[in-house]
Amino acid sequence: MRVGGPGLVARCCRVGVVAGAAVAFAVACSSDGSSSDPVLRQGRDVYGDRCSSCHGRAGGGGTGPALTGVLDTWPDCADQQEWIALGSEGWKATHGDTYGANDAPITAVMPEHASTLTPDEIAAVAAFERVTYGGGEAAVELAGCGLSTG
């Protein structure tokens, strides 16, 4: 009795391809919605390029704070966008030594991004953070950040 053979190899290869495709599909359809909406994908890309080095790859914090409480800190997306644009020093000059809805003292340096990101990129990254790390509903947060769904 012969075990294996070309038929078995072909079946194993098909199973491997199907399993690999299923994993790729699961990653592409992540629950944060960022993969399904082009604006949130843009925000994800901006976050990866500009924010993750301080706030962590998954928004859990590092030299910058964790973003899990972003909706509590910034109930209004326009305020969050202004913070991102101005950075901590610009915010201090405009608003004083505290930030956010809880008037937290500014104790670290957040770089300004108005000179390196467009207003649409700032809005997209704010929406991405609100949906992905804050748990907000994508359509609600996109609208609240002045963006339309893709």
C-alpha positions as CSV (number, residue, x, y, z in Angstrom):
1,M,0.0,0.0,0.0
2,R,1.4,3.4,-1.0
3,V,1.0,6.3,1.4
4,G,1.0,9.9,0.0
5,G,1.6,10.6,-3.6
6,P,0.8,13.5,-5.9
7,G,-3.0,13.6,-5.0
8,L,-2.2,14.0,-1.3
9,V,0.3,16.8,-2.0
10,A,-2.2,18.6,-4.2
11,R,-4.9,18.4,-1.5
12,C,-2.5,19.6,1.2
13,C,-1.4,22.6,-1.0
14,R,-5.1,23.5,-1.6
15,V,-5.8,23.4,2.1
16,G,-2.8,25.5,2.9
17,V,-3.8,28.1,0.3
18,V,-7.3,28.2,1.6
19,A,-6.1,28.5,5.2
20,G,-3.7,31.3,4.3
21,A,-6.4,33.2,2.5
22,A,-8.7,32.9,5.5
23,V,-6.0,34.3,7.8
24,A,-5.4,37.2,5.3
25,F,-9.1,37.9,5.1
26,A,-9.5,37.9,8.9
27,V,-6.7,40.5,9.2
28,A,-8.1,42.6,6.4
29,C,-11.5,42.6,8.0
30,S,-10.4,43.7,11.5
31,S,-13.2,44.7,13.9
32,D,-12.0,48.3,14.3
33,G,-13.5,49.1,10.8
34,S,-10.3,50.7,9.7
35,S,-9.8,48.3,6.9
36,S,-13.3,48.8,5.4
37,D,-13.3,52.6,5.2
38,P,-10.8,54.4,3.1
39,V,-10.7,57.4,5.5
40,L,-10.0,55.2,8.5
41,R,-7.4,53.4,6.5
42,Q,-5.8,56.8,5.8
43,G,-6.0,57.5,9.5
44,R,-4.4,54.2,10.3
45,D,-1.5,54.9,8.0
46,V,-1.0,58.4,9.5
47,Y,-1.1,56.9,13.0
48,G,1.5,54.3,12.1
49,D,3.8,56.9,10.5
50,R,3.4,59.8,13.0
51,C,1.8,58.7,16.3
52,S,2.7,55.1,17.1
53,S,6.3,55.9,18.1
54,C,4.9,57.7,21.2
55,H,1.4,56.3,21.7
56,G,2.3,52.7,20.9
57,R,1.6,50.5,17.9
58,A,-1.7,49.5,19.4
59,G,-2.5,52.8,21.1
60,G,-1.5,51.5,24.6
61,G,0.9,54.3,25.3
62,G,4.6,54.7,25.6
63,T,6.2,58.1,26.0
64,G,2.8,59.5,25.1
65,P,-0.4,58.4,26.9
66,A,-2.6,55.5,26.0
67,L,-5.4,56.4,23.7
68,T,-8.1,54.1,25.2
69,G,-9.7,57.1,26.9
70,V,-9.6,59.3,23.9
71,L,-13.4,59.8,23.8
72,D,-13.4,60.9,27.5
73,T,-10.5,63.2,27.0
74,W,-11.8,64.7,23.8
75,P,-15.6,64.3,23.6
76,D,-15.6,66.8,20.7
77,C,-13.4,65.6,17.7
78,A,-12.8,69.2,16.7
79,D,-10.9,69.8,20.0
80,Q,-8.9,66.6,19.5
81,Q,-8.0,67.8,15.9
82,E,-6.9,71.1,17.3
83,W,-4.7,69.4,19.9
84,I,-3.1,67.2,17.2
85,A,-2.5,70.3,15.0
86,L,-1.1,72.6,17.7
87,G,0.8,70.1,19.9
88,S,1.3,70.8,23.5
89,E,3.2,74.0,23.2
90,G,0.8,75.6,20.7
91,W,-2.1,74.4,22.9
92,K,-0.5,76.1,26.0
93,A,-0.1,79.3,24.0
94,T,-3.7,79.3,22.9
95,H,-5.6,77.5,25.8
96,G,-3.4,77.4,28.8
97,D,-1.6,74.7,30.8
98,T,-4.4,72.0,30.7
99,Y,-6.0,70.0,28.0
100,G,-9.0,67.9,27.3
101,A,-12.5,67.7,29.0
102,N,-10.9,66.8,32.3
103,D,-8.5,69.7,32.2
104,A,-5.5,67.4,32.6
105,P,-2.2,69.3,33.2
106,I,0.2,69.3,30.3
107,T,3.2,67.5,31.6
108,A,4.8,66.1,28.4
109,V,5.6,67.4,24.9
110,M,3.3,66.5,22.1
111,P,4.7,67.7,18.7
112,E,2.6,69.9,16.5
113,H,1.4,68.3,13.3
114,A,-0.2,71.2,11.4
115,S,3.1,71.8,9.5
116,T,3.4,68.2,8.4
117,L,-0.1,66.9,8.0
118,T,-3.1,68.2,6.0
119,P,-6.3,69.1,7.9
120,D,-7.9,66.0,6.2
121,E,-5.0,63.7,7.5
122,I,-5.5,65.2,11.0
123,A,-9.2,64.5,10.9
124,A,-8.6,61.0,9.6
125,V,-6.1,60.1,12.3
126,A,-8.4,61.5,15.0
127,A,-11.3,59.4,13.7
128,F,-9.1,56.4,13.5
129,E,-8.0,56.8,17.1
130,R,-11.6,57.4,18.3
131,V,-12.9,54.2,16.5
132,T,-9.9,51.9,17.0
133,Y,-8.7,52.8,20.5
134,G,-11.8,54.7,21.9
135,G,-14.3,52.2,20.8
136,G,-16.5,54.7,18.9
137,E,-18.9,53.7,16.1
138,A,-17.2,54.4,12.8
139,A,-20.0,56.4,11.1
140,V,-20.6,58.5,14.3
141,E,-16.9,59.3,14.7
142,L,-16.3,60.1,11.0
143,A,-19.2,62.5,11.0
144,G,-18.1,64.0,14.3
145,C,-14.7,64.6,12.8
146,G,-16.2,66.3,9.8
147,L,-15.6,63.4,7.5
148,S,-17.9,61.3,5.3
149,T,-17.8,57.5,5.1
150,G,-16.0,55.9,2.2
